[in-house]
Amino acid sequence: MDIPLRFGAELRRLREGAGMTLQQLADVTSYSRGHLSKIERGVNPPTMNLVQCCDAYFDAGGRLRRAFSAEAESAEKKSKPARRQVIATGVGSLLATRFAEGGRPDHVSDSELPPDALFQDQLHQMKQLGQSLRPSAILPALRSQASTVIALATRATGPSRAGLLVTASRFAEYIGWVAQEDGDEVAALNATAEAVELARAGGDEYLADYALVRRALVTYYNGNAPRTIALAQQAQRSGAPPRIRGLAAQREAQGHALAGDERACGQALDRARDLLAAEETPGSPVLGTTQLADPVSMVTGWCLYDLGRPRRAAAVLDRECRRIAPHALNTRTRYGLRRALALAASGEVDSSCETARELLAFMSVIRSATVRTDVRRLDREWSRFRGNPAVRGLRPALANVLNAGN
C-alpha cells in the first residue's frame, strides 16, 4: 500500500492547501467523496485518470504522478530482464543469420528481378489488411513475404540489391509493430532490430533513429515517461529525415504528457507539426501511420487525456476521429476508445458508452494488445458508474474483450 499512502498524503496536502473540501474535489473530478476519502487515507489505490486530473487541477508539476509511479517504476526495472536486454542491445547478428540461411547459391541479375515498387505495393496492401485483421492472422504472411524479399536481396548482384534490402527493412519494421499488437514485446523489439540491420545493409542509416521511436512506444505503453522522453529526444538529435524526427517529437510529447509536463508537451507537439509538414522523398516507403488526416492533432488529443484534461481531449479526439476512413478499423478503434476514455473521465458516461459500443465489437476482429490496455482503463473508469444502465448493458461485451486477451 506504499503507493496510495504516498499519493493520498500528497493529495490531501494539496487539497487542504487550496482550501477545498472533499466534496468540492469530488465535484471537480467526478469521483465520489467517499472514494476520495479512502484514497487519501491509503485504503483504496487511485486510478491513473484521477492522478492525471488532480495533478493538472492543482498544477502539481507531476508530483502526484511521481508519487503514484515510483514503486511501479522500481518494479519494472527489476522485472523482465530479457526484454530490457533486447532494448539495451538493439542490433544483433540477425541479418548475418538470414544471409547464411537464405536462398539458393545462384545469383540473380537486376533484369531477372521483379520491380522493387511491386514489393512496396505489397507492403502497403499488408498494412491495409492489418487495419481489419487480428495480428496473429497477418503475421505469418508478413514474415513469409519479408523472407522472400531478403532471399532475393541475398542473390541480387546489381544496384537493385540495396533497394530490396531497404524494402525488406520496412517489412521487418511493420512486423515489429504487428508483433507488439499481438502482445509479444520481445518479438517486436527483435523485428525492429532486424529492420535496422537490413536498412543499414541497404545504405539507409536512418532507420536506427526510427527504431528509437518504436522502442519509445513500448516504454510509453509500459508507463515509463522518462525513458520514453529520453529515447524520443535521442532520435531527434540525429540527421534523420524530417518525418522520423517529427514522429520522434510526437512520441516525446506523449512522454511529457505522461509525466504531467504540459509546457514541454506543447513544445514537442509544435516541433512535430513543423517537421511532419516537410516533404518526403518521393517513392520511399512511408514510416508510421498513414491513416490519420492530421496525426499531430490526434496525438494532441491523446496527450490532453494523459495530462488530465479529459474534456478538452474528448473534443479534439471527437473532431479527429470523424476524419478516419471507415475501413481503418484498427485506427478507428484505437482513437475512438481514447475518446470514450476521455468522456468517461469527464463524467459523461452515457456518451462514453455510446462511443464505445461499436468499437468493442471491432475488438473481436482486430485483437490488439495495445488497444486492450485502454479497454482495461475504460473498465476501471466505468466501474465508478456500475448502476448506470448503459454501463450495465456493455459489461458483457467488455468482459468478452478482456477475457479474449487472457
C-alpha positions in Angstrom: 0.0 0.0 0.0 3.1 2.3 -0.3 1.9 4.0 -3.5 -1.6 5.0 -2.3 -0.3 6.1 1.1 2.3 8.5 -0.5 -0.2 9.6 -3.2 -3.0 10.1 -0.7 -0.9 12.2 1.7 0.2 14.5 -1.1 -3.3 14.8 -2.5 -4.7 15.7 0.9 -1.9 18.3 1.4 -2.7 19.9 -2.0 -6.4 19.8 -1.4 -6.2 21.4 2.1 -3.7 23.9 0.8 -6.2 25.0 -1.8 -8.9 25.3 0.9 -11.0 22.6 -0.7 -13.4 20.1 0.9 -13.6 16.5 -0.2 -17.0 17.2 -1.7 -15.6 20.1 -3.8 -12.8 17.8 -5.1 -15.4 15.2 -5.8 -17.3 17.7 -7.9 -14.2 18.6 -9.9 -13.0 15.0 -10.6 -16.4 13.2 -10.9 -15.2 10.7 -8.2 -17.4 10.2 -5.1 -16.5 11.9 -1.8 -16.2 8.5 0.0 -13.9 7.1 -2.6 -11.6 10.1 -2.4 -11.5 9.9 1.3 -10.4 6.3 1.1 -7.7 7.2 -1.4 -6.4 10.0 0.9 -6.3 7.5 3.8 -4.5 4.8 1.7 -7.4 2.4 1.8 -8.0 2.5 -2.0 -5.4 2.9 -4.7 -6.0 5.8 -7.2 -6.6 5.3 -10.9 -4.2 6.9 -13.4 -7.0 9.1 -14.6 -7.5 10.5 -11.1 -3.8 11.0 -10.7 -3.7 12.9 -14.0 -6.8 15.0 -13.3 -5.6 16.0 -9.8 -2.0 16.8 -11.0 -3.4 19.1 -13.7 -6.1 20.7 -11.4 -3.6 21.5 -8.6 -0.9 22.4 -11.1 1.4 20.0 -9.2 4.0 19.7 -12.0 4.0 15.9 -12.0 4.5 15.4 -8.2 1.3 13.4 -7.9 2.3 11.3 -10.8 5.7 10.6 -9.4 4.2 9.6 -6.1 1.9 7.2 -7.9 4.5 5.7 -10.2 7.7 5.5 -8.0 7.2 1.9 -6.8 5.8 0.8 -10.2 8.9 2.1 -12.0 11.1 0.3 -9.4 9.3 -3.0 -10.0 9.6 -2.5 -13.8 13.4 -2.2 -13.5 13.6 -5.5 -11.6 11.3 -7.4 -13.9 11.5 -8.8 -17.4 15.3 -8.8 -17.7 15.1 -10.5 -21.1 13.0 -7.6 -22.6 15.4 -5.0 -21.1 18.4 -6.8 -22.6 16.8 -6.7 -26.0 16.0 -3.0 -25.6 19.6 -2.2 -24.5 21.4 -4.5 -27.0 19.5 -3.3 -30.1 21.0 -4.6 -33.3 22.5 -8.1 -33.2 23.5 -10.6 -35.8 20.1 -11.3 -37.3 21.0 -10.3 -40.8 24.1 -12.5 -40.9 21.9 -15.4 -39.8 19.4 -14.7 -42.6 22.1 -14.5 -45.2 23.5 -17.8 -44.0 20.1 -19.5 -44.2 18.6 -17.7 -47.2 18.1 -18.7 -50.8 19.8 -20.7 -53.4 23.5 -20.1 -54.1 22.9 -18.8 -57.7 22.9 -15.1 -58.4 20.1 -13.0 -60.0 20.7 -10.0 -62.2 18.6 -6.9 -62.0 16.8 -7.8 -65.2 15.5 -11.0 -63.6 14.1 -9.3 -60.5 10.6 -8.0 -60.1 10.5 -4.2 -59.6 11.0 -3.1 -56.1 7.8 -1.0 -56.3 5.9 -4.3 -56.5 7.1 -5.3 -53.0 6.4 -1.8 -51.7 2.8 -2.1 -53.0 2.5 -5.5 -51.3 3.6 -3.9 -48.0 1.0 -1.2 -48.4 -1.6 -3.8 -49.0 -0.5 -5.7 -45.9 -0.9 -2.5 -43.9 -4.4 -2.1 -45.3 -5.2 -5.7 -44.3 -3.7 -5.1 -40.9 -6.4 -2.5 -40.2 -9.1 -5.2 -40.2 -7.3 -8.5 -39.3 -6.1 -9.7 -36.0 -2.3 -9.6 -35.7 -1.9 -13.4 -35.4 -3.6 -13.8 -38.8 -1.4 -11.4 -40.7 2.0 -12.2 -39.1 2.7 -15.4 -41.0 2.0 -13.8 -44.3 4.2 -10.8 -43.4 7.1 -12.9 -42.3 6.9 -15.1 -45.4 6.9 -12.0 -47.7 9.8 -10.5 -45.8 11.8 -13.7 -46.2 11.1 -13.7 -49.9 12.4 -10.1 -50.3 15.5 -10.9 -48.2 16.2 -14.1 -50.2 16.1 -12.1 -53.4 18.4 -9.4 -52.0 21.0 -12.0 -51.0 21.1 -13.3 -54.6 20.9 -9.9 -56.3 24.1 -8.7 -58.0 23.2 -5.3 -59.3 22.0 -1.9 -57.9 18.6 -3.4 -57.0 20.1 -5.2 -54.1 20.2 -2.1 -51.9 16.6 -1.2 -52.7 15.4 -4.7 -51.9 17.2 -4.6 -48.5 15.6 -1.3 -47.6 12.2 -2.6 -48.6 12.8 -5.7 -46.5 13.7 -3.4 -43.6 10.2 -1.8 -43.9 8.6 -5.2 -43.8 10.6 -6.1 -40.7 9.6 -2.7 -39.1 5.9 -3.4 -39.7 6.4 -6.9 -38.4 7.7 -5.3 -35.2 4.5 -3.2 -34.9 2.2 -6.2 -35.6 4.1 -8.3 -33.0 3.6 -5.6 -30.4 -0.1 -5.5 -31.3 -0.1 -9.3 -30.7 1.3 -8.7 -27.2 4.8 -10.0 -27.8 7.2 -7.2 -26.9 10.4 -9.2 -27.3 9.4 -10.3 -30.8 8.6 -6.7 -31.6 12.0 -5.4 -30.5 13.8 -8.3 -32.3 12.0 -7.4 -35.5 12.8 -3.7 -35.1 16.5 -4.6 -34.6 16.4 -6.8 -37.7 14.9 -3.9 -39.6 17.8 -1.6 -38.6 20.3 -4.2 -39.8 18.6 -4.6 -43.2 18.3 -0.9 -43.7 22.0 -0.3 -42.9 22.9 -3.1 -45.3 20.9 -1.3 -48.0 22.6 2.1 -47.3 19.8 3.6 -45.1 21.4 4.7 -41.8 18.3 6.5 -40.5 16.0 3.6 -39.7 18.1 3.2 -36.5 16.7 6.5 -35.4 13.1 5.4 -36.2 13.9 2.2 -34.1 14.3 4.6 -31.1 10.8 5.9 -31.8 9.4 2.4 -31.9 11.2 1.5 -28.6 9.8 4.6 -27.1 6.3 3.4 -27.9 7.0 0.2 -25.9 8.2 2.2 -22.9 5.2 4.6 -23.3 2.7 1.7 -23.1 4.6 0.4 -20.0 4.1 3.8 -18.3 7.8 4.8 -18.3 7.7 8.5 -19.1 11.4 9.3 -18.5 12.6 6.5 -20.8 10.0 7.5 -23.5 11.2 11.1 -23.4 14.9 10.1 -23.5 14.5 7.7 -26.5 12.5 10.2 -28.4 14.9 13.0 -27.8 17.8 10.8 -28.9 16.1 10.2 -32.2 15.7 13.9 -32.8 19.4 14.7 -32.2 20.3 12.9 -35.4 20.4 14.0 -39.0 17.4 11.8 -39.8 14.8 12.9 -42.3 12.1 15.3 -41.1 9.4 12.6 -40.9 11.4 10.4 -38.5 12.3 13.4 -36.3 8.6 14.6 -36.4 7.4 11.1 -35.3 10.0 11.2 -32.5 8.8 14.7 -31.4 5.2 13.3 -31.2 6.5 10.4 -29.0 8.4 12.9 -26.8 5.1 14.9 -26.4 3.4 11.7 -25.2 6.2 11.1 -22.7 5.9 14.6 -21.3 2.1 14.3 -21.1 2.5 11.0 -19.2 4.9 12.9 -16.8 2.4 15.8 -16.4 4.6 18.5 -18.1 2.1 20.4 -20.2 4.6 23.1 -21.4 7.2 20.6 -22.7 4.4 18.5 -24.3 3.1 21.6 -26.2 6.6 22.5 -27.4 7.3 18.9 -28.6 3.9 18.9 -30.5 4.8 22.2 -32.2 8.1 20.7 -33.4 6.3 17.6 -34.6 3.9 19.7 -36.7 6.7 21.7 -38.3 8.8 18.6 -39.1 5.9 16.5 -40.4 4.9 19.3 -42.8 8.2 18.8 -44.6 8.1 16.9 -47.9 9.3 13.3 -48.0 11.5 11.7 -50.7 9.1 10.5 -53.5 8.9 6.8 -53.8 10.3 5.9 -50.4 8.2 3.6 -48.1 6.4 5.7 -45.6 7.1 5.1 -41.9 4.4 5.4 -39.3 0.7 5.6 -39.7 -0.9 6.8 -42.9 -4.5 6.5 -41.7 -4.7 9.9 -39.9 -5.6 13.1 -41.7 -3.8 15.2 -39.0 -1.6 13.0 -36.8 -0.3 15.8 -34.6 -3.9 16.9 -33.7 -4.8 13.4 -32.9 -1.8 12.9 -30.7 -2.7 16.3 -29.1 -6.0 14.8 -28.0 -4.2 11.7 -26.7 -1.8 13.9 -24.7 -4.6 16.1 -23.3 -6.1 13.0 -21.8 -2.8 11.9 -20.2 -2.4 15.5 -18.9 -5.6 15.2 -17.0 -7.6 17.5 -19.4 -10.3 15.0 -20.4 -13.0 17.4 -21.6 -10.5 19.1 -24.0 -9.2 15.7 -25.0 -12.7 14.5 -25.9 -13.4 17.5 -28.1 -10.2 17.1 -30.1 -10.5 13.3 -30.4 -14.1 13.6 -31.5 -13.2 16.0 -34.3 -10.2 13.9 -35.5 -11.9 10.6 -35.2 -14.6 11.8 -37.7 -11.8 12.1 -40.3 -10.6 8.5 -40.1 -11.6 6.3 -43.1 -14.3 3.8 -42.4 -12.1 0.8 -43.5 -9.4 1.7 -40.9 -10.9 -0.4 -38.1 -7.7 -0.6 -36.0 -7.1 3.1 -36.1 -10.8 3.9 -35.5 -10.9 1.6 -32.5 -7.6 2.9 -31.1 -8.5 6.5 -31.1 -12.2 6.0 -30.6 -11.6 4.2 -27.3 -9.4 7.0 -26.2 -12.3 9.4 -26.8 -14.6 7.1 -24.8 -12.0 7.2 -22.0 -11.9 11.0 -22.1 -15.7 11.2 -22.0 -15.8 8.7 -19.0 -13.2 10.7 -17.2 -15.3 13.8 -17.7 -18.3 12.1 -16.1 -20.1 11.9 -19.5 -20.7 8.2 -19.0 -23.7 7.8 -21.4 -21.7 9.4 -24.2 -18.7 7.3 -23.4 -20.8 4.1 -23.6 -22.4 5.2 -26.9 -18.9 5.9 -28.4 -17.5 2.5 -27.2 -20.4 0.3 -28.2 -19.4 -0.3 -31.8 -15.7 -0.2 -31.0 -15.9 -3.1 -28.5 -17.4 -5.2 -31.3 -14.4 -4.4 -33.5 -12.1 -5.7 -30.8 -13.2 -9.2 -31.6 -11.8 -8.7 -35.1 -8.6 -6.8 -34.6 -7.5 -8.3 -31.2 -4.9 -5.5 -30.5 -2.9 -5.9 -27.3 -2.0 -2.2 -27.1 -5.7 -1.1 -27.6 -6.7 -3.6 -24.9 -4.7 -1.6 -22.4 -7.2 1.2 -23.0 -10.1 -1.2 -22.7 -8.8 -2.1 -19.2 -8.6 1.6 -18.3 -12.2 2.0 -19.6 -13.3 -0.9 -17.4 -11.8 0.9 -14.4 -13.5 4.2 -15.3 -16.9 2.6 -15.9 -16.6 0.7 -12.6 -17.4 4.0 -10.9 -20.8 4.0 -12.6 -21.9 0.4 -12.1 -25.5 1.5 -11.6 -25.7 3.2 -14.9 -28.0 1.3 -17.3 -25.7 2.0 -20.3 -22.6 0.7 -18.4 -24.5 -2.5 -17.3 -25.6 -3.1 -20.9 -22.0 -3.1 -22.1 -20.4 -5.1 -19.3 -20.8 -8.4 -21.2 -19.1 -7.0 -24.3 -16.3 -5.5 -22.1 -15.8 -8.8 -20.4 -15.5 -10.7 -23.7 -12.8 -8.3 -24.9 -10.8 -8.6 -21.7 -11.1 -12.4 -21.5 -10.0 -12.8 -25.1 -6.6 -11.4 -24.1 -6.1 -14.0 -21.4 
